[in-house]
Each structure stands twice: as structure tokens, then as C-alpha cells.
Amino acid sequence: MRRVPSSKAFFFAFAAMAFLCAAFALFYIFSGVSAETWDYNIPRRLKVVCAIAVVGVSVGISSVIFQTITANYILTPSIMGFDNLYLLLQTLVIYFWGGGQLSMMDSPADFMLTLLLMICASTAVFFIMFKGRGESVYHTVLVGVVLGMAFGGLSTFMQVFIDPSEFSVLEGRMFASFNRINVQLLGISAAVVCAAGAWFFSDLRTYDAVALGRERSISLGVNYRAVVLKSMVVVAVLTSASTVLVGPLTFLGILVVSLARALFPTYRHGILVPGAVLAALCALLFGMIVTERALHFAVPMSVIIDFAGGLFFLLLLGRVKNL
């Protein structure tokens, strides 16, 4: 019989992760700063840390929710094709209006338009497919996988016809970057993530019952259909907000949620969700330190995160019988 850790063990685990996260953040902000570079480096690094906080909260919450409603520990929202949808939208802008227009799409209006397009497209798939085939979560996931492949293939096809000089502008959007953050857009993303997170936390304990499965949660009085549809909307909003803000981070979700489940082996989402958020913050801060201090921006941080997450994903697939 598996032994459940005590509340004291959870407290020490949270304290250790919070301390590690704070240490990474302070080291990233203040290391290598001199009196001559203080005015430039500190505001820029604070902006990066704020963006990491927004993305970490978004990825942590959305990944835990998605695994709960799909009852599968190797699935994350990226499997639904959000990354490919984002790249398709960016490709369409360059294909029809040129790279100059994409470079100018840092205004709040253009940012909100891209965010709304991603949210509307993803929630439309969720509602139509979940409602049309016996309310099957797995059917919805399968449709998301197929659409993600279609979005990726279409964007790749259109990129062939883009001028090489303009493609270089698009190439900068293919990888997540925390160094081109607009403060206004950061505020909008933070507000969207906070609103979606507050909506999710209003029914936090309900997810403990949903994790038991459809039939058992319904027998406990949970409105399963309403909870799943609400969850899909929250996942769509959170994933879209983080992707539009910094770009795609495909394997970050599987990495941080698996780490949170290893450190906090419990069904209680009141513990799993904060654990996943702290794990995401630690991973992103450590990735930024490696990217800037060790690699000197030679490799994008998203490549490091996806490499580590991809290896961990393969490890999970090898242990799929235990999931």
C-alpha cells in the first residue's frame, strides 16, 4: 500500500521549492550587475521575471487541469495544437501582409486580436466535438491532435512561398523568447491569466472528485459535463495567453506536472496546482540563467526546455503501464 506523505512533508517540499525559486530569481536579477549597467539590466530582468511568473502560472494550472479531465498523466494542452495554431496565425500575417506588419503587431489591440482568435478557435473545437460525440474527452483530444497536425502542415506549406528575408522575421516567433516582452502586453496577459485562474480556483475541490473518473464523480454529485467544458475554456485561455505572450513551449507542461506529482504524490489539487506552478517557475528561471549566463544566448531557452521535456516524455512513455 502506497504511503501518503504527511502535511509536514508537503510543507517542507513547498518551502524548498519556494526557496529555490526565489534563489534563482534573485541570482538572475542581480548577478553580474554593476553601477554602470544597473539602470538597464534591472528593469529588463524584472520584466523577464514577471513574464516568467505569468507563463509559469498559466502552464502549471492548465497542465494539471488537462491531465485531470483526460485522466492521463502524459497529455498536456500542447497536444491540442495550440503551438501550431499560433505559428499558423503568425504565418498568415506574413503571407498576406508581409514581415513589417508582424513586427508591428506588438500593440495591445493586435495582441488581443491574436489572443481572441486562438481562444475562439480552441473553444469552438472543444464545444463542438465534446458535445457532438457522446461528450467524449478522448474524442476531443484526438480531434485536437489532428487539427494541430493540419495547422502545422498548412503553416509549413505557406512558409515555402514566403520571401527568405521575411521568413527570418517569422523564424524569431517560432521559438519562445522572454527578451522581447512588451510591458503593456505583459499586463494584459497577467490580467487574463489571473481572471482564468480565479475562475478555476472557485471550483478547486471539485477537481479532486473529477480525478476519480466520470462515473464516480457524477455519483458524488458533480456536474461532470459543466466542469469539463469549463475546464477546457480555462485551459484554452491560459495556454493561448502564455503562447501569444512569449511563444510556444511544447514540453514544459509535461515536465513540470510530472515533477510536481513526484514531489507531491496526492490527489488534492490544492497541493498539485501550486506545486506545478512552482516547478514551472523554477524550470523557466533556471532555463533563463543557463541561456544568458552559460550559453550567452547561443541557444534559445525553448530549445533547452523542450529537450529536457522531450527526454522526460520518452521516459514516461517507457513507464506507461505505471501511469
Secondary structure, DSSP 8 states (H G I E B T S, - for coil): ------HHHHHHHHHHHHHHHHHHHHHHHHTT--TTTHHHHHHHHHHHHHHHHHHHHHHHHHHHHHHHHHT-TT--GGGGTHHHHHHHHHHHHHHHH-HHHHHTTTSHHHHHHHHHHHHHHHHHHHHHHHHHTTT-HHHHHHHHHHHHHHHHHHHHHHHTTS-HHHHHHHHTTSS--SSS--HHHHHHHHHHHHHHHHHHHTTTTHHHHHTT-HHHHHHTT--HHHHHHHHHHHHHHHHHHHHHHH---TTHHHHHHHHHHHHS--S-HHHHHHHHHHHHHHHHHHHHHIIIIISTTSS-HHHHHHHHHHHHHHHHHHTGGG-
